[in-house]
Amino acid sequence: MSITIVTPPASEPVSLAEAKLYLRIDHNGEDALIATLIGAAREAVEAACGRALITRRVRESLDIWRPEAAQGAVLGLGPVTDVIAVRLLADNGSQSVIDPDRYRLEGNRDRPRLVFASGLPATLRQVGGIEVEYDAGYAEEAGDLPLALRLATLQIVASLYELRQGEGGVPETARALMRPFAPVRL
């Protein structure tokens, strides 16, 4: 399984101005660094929560269906807002698009399963034989995100900024803010 970003998020979960205010920085000399830290903090929050914060379009490559996949393939990034296309890829490079009437999303929107109504599709390619393009994201805009996730992002930005020269990590308060949004581990 691999996920490729087709269309990146339109914005970050916090703006440069918000981060600078949080960091109490009133000059422009480190804007590029802070922007980089915001991107890294977003990635850390997304990894911890297992969710895309700001909506983006992704293409996920799945291996050939196996009998144990009869309950559907769990998509790797959520929350899924729309499935754009499902394609089968053959060894010779040809591809066929599956009619949307033949599949549906089931289960929680954060980790939905792609289920086929008429059984599993067949493809000749063993690795990466199925390609699913979909939109995933918690919100279209930063202002629509839960405040806890925005604050966790700011705390990670601050931690990364303050600990540029030393060892750091995700602050425990940021972990606590993200915990309710983390996937349930069985």
N, C-alpha and C positions, 0 to 999 in steps of 0.2 A: 504494500500500500504506500502510495506517495500522494502528497497534496501539493498542487501548484497554484499559486495565486494568479488568476486571470485578470482581475480588476482589483487593485489594492483599495484599502479603505480610503474614503474621501478625506478623512481627518484623523487626528490622534484623539484619544479620550480626554486629554487636557491640552490646552493651548500653550504656546511658548509664554504668553503673558501670564497665564495662571501659574505656570511652573516658576517663573521668575518672581512673582509675588510670593509664592509659597517659600521660595528659597531666600527671599529678601534681597534680591539682586536688582539694582537700579541702573545698570550699565548694559551695553550691547556687546561687550568684548567676548563674552562666552556663549552667545546665542547659538552658534553652530553646535557646540558641545552639549548644551542643554537640550536642543532639538534631538540630538542623537540619544541622549539619556532618556528622553520621553519615549522614543521608539523602543529602546531596550526595555524600559519599564512596562510598556504595553505588552511586549512579547512575554515578559515574566508573568504578568497578571493573566494573560491568555493561557499560558502553559499551566499555571497553577489551577485555573478554573476549568480548563478544557473547553473554553468557549472563545469565539471571536467577539471582540468588544464592538467594534464598528463594522457594519456590513461590508462584505467584499464578495466577489465571485471567485469560486475556486473550482479546480478540476481535480478530482480524486481518481487515482488509478487503483483498481482492485484486481486481485488475481482471479483466475477462473473459478467459477462457482463450484463448490464442493457439496456433497450430500448434507453435511452438517450446516450448510448455509441455507437450508430449506426455510428457516424462520426469517430469513432476510439478512442483508448485509448492513451492519451498523456503520453509518457514515462517521468519518473521523473528526469532523469539525461541526460544531453547532453554535447556537441554535440555527437550524435550517429553516429558511423562510420560503424558498422556492427551488424546485428542481427544474433546471433548464433543459437538460438533455441527458439521456443514458445511451451510450454507444457500446457496441461490441466490436472488438478489434481482432483481426485475423493475423496470422503469421506473415502473410504477404503484404500487410499494410492496409488492406481494405477495411472499411468500417461500415457498420450499419447502425442507424439510429432506431431505437426501440420506441414504438408508439406509446405515448403517455397513458393510454387506456390500459396498457398491459402491466403497469406498476403503480404502487402507491407508497406513501410514507406511513409508517405505523409507529406507535409509541411516543415517547416524550420527544418534543421538538428539539431538545438539546442533544439527544443521541438517538435520532430516529433510525428505524430500519427501513431499507428499501426492499419491498416485498413484491414479487411478481405473482399476479393473479393466476396465470396459466402455467405455473411451474417455472423452473429455473431456465434461463436462456443458455444456449450452447454456443461456445466460441472455440476456435482452434488454438488461440494463443494462451499458453499456460500462465505466464507472468504478465500482469497488466492487461488482461484481456477484456476488462470492463472499465469504462471510463464514465464517471458521473460528474456532470457540471452542475453546480448549484450555488445559490446565494446563502451565505451564513453570516450571522452577526446579531448581536444583542440589540443594537440600535443603529439607526441611520446617522444620528448626530450625537456628539458628546453629551449635550445637555439632556438627552433621553436615557443615558446610562444611570444605573443605580449610583447614588452618591458614594456608597462604600467602595465601589470599584474605582471611581475617579480618585477618591482619597488614597486608596491603596497605591494607585499609579503615582500620585504625588509623593507619597512616602518613599517609594522605591527610587524615584528620581532624586529625592533629597539624600537618601542613603548612598546612591551611586556618586552623586556630586561630592558629598563630604568625604567619601572613602576612596577617592580616585587613586591615592598613593598606597593605600593599604588594602587589607583584606576586608571584604564586607559581604553582605548578603541581604536577603530580603528581611526587613525589620519584622519582628514578631507581631507588632500591631498591624502591619499590612497583611500578614498571614491571617490574622484574626478577622480582618475585614473581608478577605476573599473566601474564608472557610464556608460560609453559607452557599456560595456559588460553585463550589468545587463538586466534581462528579462523585456520586456515591460509589464507594468501592465495596464490592461484594466478596 
